[in-house]
């Protein structure tokens, strides 16, 4: 699960002992693995905004140990070329690579285009990609379709990302991943490959075993502080 603050601050903590605050532009990348209970709450006055991306793990990785990666905004690699700035949250762009490790091959790029600037970005031929627009307006694809903020544009596999910012410029994230080609069964916060595995995960959580040993005590302590 990737969480990035795009405005305001968020506090987070979990039963393993990780805790902290992410401010505007900061990033937290959490691998839930075999299981983790955590909380995320606004920590600033006014409106807090953020982007959260859930990335599925392959069956072979679902029982790995939980892991956190956290980057301050100043430590996220970025570069600018011909009026196009990119922050490389995961993966690589313009010869710059993110230090974030993703068990599932993932690309997560935050682009900001000056007015009239164009992006022509190749994509991996066997990956799925989509764009979520954050600010401004831009023209997408060879048909030059105009898209405003807070919309999602899905690309076909192997498409060249052709995006041109209009008069106010544009900001958007480009997110891609390699398909796992495995069955997905989701219920509540649990994502597994079969219904039987979902039932096992619920029982493990209820009985406090197989990775959830600290969950009940941690939740009681939180209730006592609130």
Long-range contacts (C-beta under 8 A, 24 or more apart in sequence): 1-29, 1-30, 1-32, 1-52, 1-53, 1-54, 1-55, 2-27, 2-28, 2-29, 2-30, 2-51, 2-52, 2-53, 2-55, 2-89, 2-90, 2-108, 3-27, 3-28, 3-29, 3-30, 3-40, 3-50, 3-51, 3-52, 4-28, 4-50, 4-51, 4-52, 4-89, 5-48, 5-49, 5-50, 6-49, 6-50, 6-51, 6-134, 7-47, 7-48, 7-49, 7-50, 8-42, 8-43, 8-44, 8-46, 8-47, 8-48, 8-49, 8-50, 9-42, 9-43, 9-44, 9-48, 10-40, 10-41, 10-42, 10-43, 10-48, 10-50, 11-40, 11-41, 11-43, 12-38, 12-39, 12-40, 12-41, 13-38, 13-39, 14-38, 14-39, 14-66, 14-218, 15-214, 15-215, 15-217, 15-218, 15-219, 16-66, 16-214, 18-68, 20-70, 22-70, 23-73, 24-73, 25-72, 25-73, 25-76, 26-70, 26-71, 26-72, 26-73, 27-70, 27-71, 27-73, 27-76, 27-89, 27-100, 28-68, 28-69, 28-70, 29-68, 29-69, 29-70, 29-71, 29-90, 29-100, 29-102, 30-66, 30-67, 30-68, 30-69, 31-57, 31-64, 31-66, 31-67, 31-68, 31-103, 32-57, 32-66, 33-57, 33-61, 33-62, 33-63, 33-64, 33-65, 33-66, 33-67, 33-211, 34-62, 34-63, 34-64, 34-65, 34-66, 34-210, 34-211, 35-66, 35-201, 35-204, 35-205, 35-210, 35-211, 35-212, 35-215, 36-66, 36-211, 37-212, 37-215, 37-218, 37-219, 39-222, 51-132, 51-173, 53-108, 53-175, 54-191, 55-102, 55-104, 55-106, 55-177, 56-104, 56-180, 56-184, 56-191, 57-103, 57-104, 57-191, 58-103, 58-104, 58-180, 58-182, 59-182, 59-193, 61-103, 61-104, 62-192, 62-193, 63-211, 64-103, 66-211, 69-100, 69-101, 71-99, 71-100, 82-117, 82-118, 83-113, 83-114, 83-116, 83-117, 84-111, 84-112, 84-113, 84-114, 84-117, 84-118, 84-119, 85-111, 85-112, 85-113, 86-110, 86-111, 86-112, 89-173, 91-176, 93-121, 104-177, 104-178, 104-180, 105-177, 105-178, 106-175, 106-176, 106-177, 106-178, 107-174, 107-175, 107-176, 107-177, 108-173, 108-174, 108-175, 109-173, 109-174, 109-175, 110-171, 110-172, 110-173, 111-163, 111-170, 111-171, 111-172, 111-173, 111-174, 112-169, 112-170, 112-171, 113-138, 113-163, 113-164, 113-165, 113-169, 113-170, 113-171, 114-165, 114-169, 115-165, 115-166, 115-167, 115-168, 115-169, 116-164, 116-165, 116-166, 116-167, 117-164, 117-165, 117-169, 118-162, 118-163, 118-164, 118-165, 119-161, 119-162, 119-163, 119-164, 120-160, 120-161, 120-162, 121-160, 121-161, 121-163, 121-174, 122-160, 122-161, 123-155, 123-157, 123-158, 123-159, 123-160, 123-161, 123-176, 124-158, 124-176, 124-178, 125-157, 125-158, 126-157, 126-158, 126-178, 126-179, 127-157, 127-176, 127-177, 127-178, 127-179, 128-157, 128-176, 128-177, 128-179, 129-154, 129-155, 129-157, 129-159, 129-161, 129-174, 129-175, 129-176, 130-154, 130-155, 130-174, 130-175, 130-176, 131-155, 131-161, 131-163, 131-172, 131-173, 131-174, 131-175, 132-172, 132-173, 132-175, 133-170, 133-171, 133-172, 134-171, 134-172, 134-173, 135-169, 135-170, 135-171, 135-172, 136-165, 136-166, 136-168, 136-169, 136-170, 136-171, 137-165, 137-166, 137-167, 137-168, 137-170, 138-163, 138-164, 138-165, 138-166, 138-170, 138-172, 139-163, 139-164, 139-166
